[in-house]
Amino acid sequence: MTFDPEKLDEFLKFFESSKAKIQSFEGCCKVDLMQDVAQSNQLYTISIWEDERYLNKYRSSEFFSQTWTYTKSLFADKASAVTLEKIA
């Protein structure tokens, strides 16, 4: 996610207040926020879920809808998402 540099601190505070709620969703094992060392306004969330079924349930929740709508308002560029599966 690429944030408007002037809105980065706002997102960091918002994420800190939301992280525990995200981790409390059934099937969520862990949520981390990572920052690009070369571009401080480029952030990545990495979440580990028991399986994709739980992730999809989270993505269809009212909490996610509200959180994502707010987060997108802080972007400087369009976000992308990928779903990965550990194979080794």
SERO-4910 file (N, C-alpha, C, O; in steps of 0.05 Angstrom, whole numbers):
BEGIN
 pado doro    nc1    nc2    nc3   cac1   cac2   cac3    cc1    cc2    cc3    oc1    oc2    oc3
  Met    A     17    -23      0      0      0      0     18     25      0     36     27     16
  Thr    A     12     43    -18     28     68    -19     10     90     -8    -11     96    -19
  Phe    A     20    101     14      4    122     28     14    150     20     37    154     14
  Asp    A     -5    168     21      2    197     20     20    202     43     13    196     66
  Pro    A     45    212     39     64    216     61     53    232     84     60    228    107
  Glu    A     35    251     78     23    267     99      2    252    115     -6    261    136
  Lys    A     -6    228    106    -27    212    120    -15    187    132    -30    171    143
  Leu    A     11    183    129     24    158    139     20    155    169     13    133    178
  Asp    A     26    175    185     23    174    214     -6    167    222    -11    153    241
  Glu    A    -25    178    207    -53    173    212    -59    143    209    -73    131    225
  Phe    A    -48    132    187    -52    103    183    -39     86    204    -51     67    214
  Leu    A    -15     93    212      0     78    232    -16     77    258    -17     56    271
  Lys    A    -27     99    266    -44    100    291    -69     83    287    -77     68    305
  Phe    A    -81     85    264   -105     70    258    -99     40    258   -115     24    269
  Phe    A    -77     32    246    -70      4    245    -65     -7    274    -75    -29    281
  Glu    A    -51      8    290    -46     -1    318    -72     -5    333    -74    -23    349
  Ser    A    -92     12    328   -118      9    341   -135    -13    330   -154    -22    342
  Ser    A   -128    -23    306   -144    -44    292   -131    -71    293   -145    -91    290
  Lys    A   -105    -73    298    -90    -98    296   -102   -120    314   -105   -142    305
  Ala    A   -107   -113    339   -118   -134    357   -145   -145    348   -150   -168    351
  Lys    A   -161   -127    337   -187   -136    327   -184   -155    303   -198   -175    301
  Ile    A   -165   -148    285   -160   -166    262   -151   -193    272   -160   -214    263
  Gln    A   -132   -193    291   -121   -218    301   -141   -234    317   -138   -258    321
  Ser    A   -163   -221    326   -183   -236    341   -203   -251    323   -219   -266    332
  Phe    A   -202   -246    297   -219   -260    278   -212   -290    278   -189   -297    278
  Glu    A   -233   -306    277   -229   -335    277   -211   -342    253   -215   -334    230
  Gly    A   -190   -358    258   -172   -368    238   -148   -350    233   -130   -358    218
  Cys    A   -147   -327    245   -124   -309    241   -102   -318    261   -106   -318    285
  Cys    A    -79   -324    250    -56   -333    266    -38   -309    273    -26   -309    295
  Lys    A    -35   -290    255    -16   -269    259    -20   -246    238    -28   -252    215
  Val    A    -15   -221    247    -16   -199    229      8   -181    234     13   -174    257
  Asp    A     23   -175    213     46   -157    216     44   -135    196     32   -137    175
  Leu    A     56   -112    203     57    -89    185     86    -85    179    103    -82    197
  Met    A     93    -84    153    121    -81    144    123    -55    129    105    -46    115
  Gln    A    147    -43    130    153    -18    117    177    -21     98    197    -33    106
  Asp    A    174    -11     74    196    -11     55    218      7     66    213     30     73
  Val    A    243     -2     67    265     14     78    272     37     59    284     56     68
  Ala    A    266     35     34    273     56     15    251     76     11    256     99      4
  Gln    A    226     68     15    203     85     12    185     83     37    169     64     39
  Ser    A    188    101     56    175     98     81    144     99     79    131     91     98
  Asn    A    134    110     57    104    110     54     93     85     40     70     84     34
  Gln    A    111     66     36    102     40     23    101     19     45    122     12     57
  Leu    A     77     10     52     73     -9     73     60    -35     63     46    -35     42
  Tyr    A     64    -56     77     53    -82     71     42    -95     96     55    -95    117
  Thr    A     18   -105     94      8   -122    116     11   -151    108      6   -158     85
  Ile    A     21   -166    126     24   -195    122      8   -209    144     13   -206    168
  Ser    A    -12   -223    135    -29   -238    154    -28   -267    147    -27   -276    124
  Ile    A    -27   -283    169    -26   -312    166    -53   -323    176    -62   -316    198
  Trp    A    -66   -338    160    -92   -350    166    -91   -380    165    -75   -392    150
  Glu    A   -107   -393    181   -108   -422    182   -113   -434    154   -101   -453    146
  Asp    A   -132   -421    139   -136   -428    111   -152   -405     98   -162   -387    112
  Glu    A   -154   -406     72   -166   -384     57   -196   -380     64   -206   -358     61
  Arg    A   -209   -400     74   -237   -398     82   -240   -377    104   -258   -361    103
  Tyr    A   -222   -376    123   -223   -356    144   -216   -329    134   -228   -309    142
  Leu    A   -197   -327    116   -190   -301    104   -214   -290     89   -220   -266     91
  Asn    A   -227   -307     74   -250   -297     59   -273   -289     77   -287   -269     71
  Lys    A   -276   -303     99   -297   -295    119   -290   -267    130   -308   -250    133
  Tyr    A   -265   -262    137   -256   -236    146   -261   -215    125   -271   -193    131
  Arg    A   -253   -221    100   -257   -201     79   -286   -194     74   -292   -172     63
  Ser    A   -304   -211     81   -333   -206     77   -346   -193    102   -370   -189    103
  Ser    A   -330   -188    122   -341   -177    147   -345   -147    145   -333   -133    129
  Glu    A   -363   -137    161   -369   -108    163   -344    -93    172   -338    -71    163
  Phe    A   -329   -105    191   -305    -93    201   -285    -88    179   -274    -66    176
  Phe    A   -280   -108    162   -262   -105    140   -271    -83    121   -255    -67    112
  Ser    A   -297    -83    114   -308    -64     96   -303    -35    106   -294    -18     90
  Gln    A   -308    -31    131   -304     -4    142   -275      3    143   -267     26    137
  Thr    A   -258    -16    152   -230    -11    154   -217     -6    127   -201     13    125
  Trp    A   -224    -22    107   -213    -19     81   -221      7     68   -205     21     55
  Thr    A   -246     15     71   -256     40     60   -240     64     72   -232     81     57
  Tyr    A   -236     64     98   -221     85    110   -191     84    101   -180    105     94
  Thr    A   -179     61    101   -151     58     93   -147     68     65   -127     82     60
  Lys    A   -164     61     46   -161     70     19   -162    100     16   -149    111     -3
  Ser    A   -175    114     34   -177    143     32   -150    156     39   -146    180     34
  Leu    A   -131    140     49   -105    151     56    -83    144     35    -60    153     38
  Phe    A    -91    130     15    -72    121     -6    -63    144    -24    -78    163    -29
  Ala    A    -39    141    -35    -29    158    -56    -30    143    -83    -27    156   -104
  Asp    A    -34    117    -82    -35    100   -106    -52     76   -100    -58     69    -77
  Lys    A    -61     63   -121    -78     39   -119    -62     16   -105    -38     12   -111
  Ala    A    -76      2    -88    -63    -21    -74    -67    -46    -89    -84    -49   -107
  Ser    A    -51    -66    -82    -54    -93    -94    -52   -113    -71    -41   -107    -50
  Ala    A    -63   -136    -75    -63   -157    -55    -57   -184    -69    -65   -188    -92
  Val    A    -44   -201    -55    -39   -228    -64    -45   -248    -41    -42   -241    -18
  Thr    A    -53   -271    -49    -57   -293    -29    -36   -314    -36    -34   -324    -59
  Leu    A    -20   -321    -16      2   -340    -20     -4   -365     -4    -17   -364     17
  Glu    A      8   -387    -13      6   -413      2     34   -423      6     50   -425    -13
  Lys    A     40   -431     30     66   -442     37     67   -471     25     49   -487     29
  Ile    A     88   -476     10     91   -502     -3    115   -518      7    118   -542      1
  Ala    A    132   -505     22    156   -519     33    165   -507     59    184   -516     71
***
